[in-house]
Amino acid sequence: MIATDTILSYYGIYDYQKGLHMVRRTSPQRKRLLRDFGANLRRWRKVNGLTAVQVAERAFITRETLRNIENGTGTARMDSLFAVLAVLGVEGVIVEAADPYNNDAGRSRIDDILSTGGSI
C-alpha cells in the first residue's frame, strides 16, 4: 500500500516526505530494449558458431542465466553479462558504445559542461 504523501506514476514513485524518486524499473520500452539486446547477443552467439551450452560454460554461468540474458528477462549480474560479451568477443564494442565521447549529443553536452568550468 502506498502512503498518501506518495505519488505513483508511470515513471516511478515519488515520496514527498523523504524527497525520494524511485525510477520504475520496467516499462514497455525497456522490455523491448532488453529483448532486442538479448536477441542481438543470441545472433552473435550463432555468428560465432557457438551453442548456448558452450557460451554458458565458457562464461562460467548457468544455462538458465544465459537464457534469461538472451530473452531479455531476469536479473543477470553485470559480471555475468560481461562474461558472455567476452565469450562473444564484443565486450569492447559495448563499452565503447556507452562512451559519451563517441556520441554527438554526448560530446556536445561535455563541451557545454567544460566550457562553463565544470568537469567530467
C-alpha positions as CSV (number, residue, x, y, z in Angstrom):
1,M,0.0,0.0,0.0
2,I,1.3,3.5,-0.9
3,A,1.1,6.3,1.7
4,T,-1.0,9.4,0.9
5,D,2.1,11.5,0.7
6,T,3.5,9.3,-2.1
7,I,2.7,9.6,-5.7
8,L,2.7,6.6,-8.1
9,S,3.2,7.4,-11.7
10,Y,4.0,5.6,-14.9
11,Y,7.7,6.6,-14.4
12,G,8.1,5.7,-10.8
13,I,7.3,6.6,-7.2
14,Y,7.9,10.0,-5.5
15,D,7.8,10.2,-1.7
16,Y,7.3,13.8,-0.7
17,Q,8.4,13.3,2.9
18,K,11.6,11.7,2.0
19,G,12.2,13.5,-1.2
20,L,12.9,10.3,-3.0
21,H,12.2,9.4,-6.5
22,M,12.4,5.8,-7.3
23,V,12.5,5.1,-11.0
24,R,10.2,2.4,-12.3
25,R,12.4,-0.5,-13.4
26,T,10.1,-1.8,-16.1
27,S,8.4,-0.1,-19.0
28,P,7.3,-1.3,-22.4
29,Q,10.3,0.4,-24.0
30,R,12.8,-1.1,-21.5
31,K,11.3,-4.6,-22.0
32,R,11.6,-4.1,-25.8
33,L,15.2,-2.9,-25.5
34,L,16.2,-5.8,-23.2
35,R,14.5,-8.3,-25.6
36,D,16.3,-6.7,-28.6
37,F,19.7,-6.7,-26.8
38,G,19.3,-10.3,-25.9
39,A,18.3,-11.3,-29.4
40,N,21.4,-9.5,-30.7
41,L,23.6,-11.5,-28.3
42,R,21.9,-14.7,-29.5
43,R,22.7,-13.7,-33.1
44,W,26.4,-13.0,-32.1
45,R,26.5,-16.5,-30.5
46,K,25.2,-18.1,-33.7
47,V,27.6,-15.9,-35.9
48,N,30.4,-17.3,-33.7
49,G,29.2,-20.8,-34.2
50,L,28.7,-21.4,-30.5
51,T,25.9,-23.3,-28.8
52,A,24.2,-21.9,-25.7
53,V,25.9,-24.6,-23.6
54,Q,29.3,-23.6,-24.9
55,V,28.8,-19.9,-24.1
56,A,27.4,-20.7,-20.7
57,E,30.4,-23.0,-19.9
58,R,33.0,-20.5,-21.2
59,A,31.3,-17.6,-19.3
60,F,31.0,-19.7,-16.1
61,I,27.3,-19.1,-15.8
62,T,24.3,-21.4,-15.8
63,R,22.4,-22.1,-19.0
64,E,19.4,-20.5,-17.3
65,T,21.3,-17.3,-16.8
66,L,22.3,-17.2,-20.5
67,R,18.7,-18.0,-21.5
68,N,17.5,-15.0,-19.4
69,I,20.1,-12.7,-21.0
70,E,19.2,-13.8,-24.5
71,N,15.5,-13.5,-23.8
72,G,15.9,-10.1,-22.1
73,T,14.3,-11.4,-18.9
74,G,15.6,-11.9,-15.4
75,T,18.2,-10.0,-13.5
76,A,21.6,-11.2,-14.6
77,R,24.5,-9.7,-12.8
78,M,26.6,-7.3,-14.7
79,D,29.7,-9.5,-14.4
80,S,27.7,-12.4,-15.9
81,L,26.6,-10.2,-18.8
82,F,30.2,-9.1,-19.4
83,A,31.4,-12.7,-19.2
84,V,29.0,-13.5,-22.1
85,L,30.1,-10.4,-24.0
86,A,33.7,-11.5,-23.6
87,V,33.0,-15.0,-24.9
88,L,31.3,-13.5,-27.9
89,G,34.1,-11.1,-28.4
90,V,32.0,-7.9,-28.3
91,E,32.7,-6.5,-24.8
92,G,34.9,-3.7,-26.1
93,V,32.3,-2.7,-28.7
94,I,29.6,-2.5,-26.0
95,V,31.8,-0.4,-23.6
96,E,32.8,1.9,-26.4
97,A,29.2,2.4,-27.5
98,A,28.4,3.6,-23.9
99,D,31.2,6.2,-24.0
100,P,29.6,9.7,-24.3
101,Y,32.7,10.9,-26.3
102,N,31.6,8.6,-29.1
103,N,28.2,10.3,-29.5
104,D,27.5,13.7,-31.0
105,A,25.0,14.6,-28.3
106,G,27.3,13.4,-25.5
107,R,30.3,15.4,-26.9
108,S,28.1,18.5,-27.2
109,R,27.0,18.2,-23.6
110,I,30.5,17.6,-22.5
111,D,31.7,20.7,-24.3
112,D,29.0,22.7,-22.6
113,I,30.0,21.4,-19.2
114,L,33.7,22.0,-19.7
115,S,33.1,25.5,-21.3
116,T,31.4,26.6,-18.1
117,G,34.2,25.4,-15.8
118,G,32.7,22.0,-15.0
119,S,34.5,18.7,-15.1
120,I,33.7,15.3,-16.3
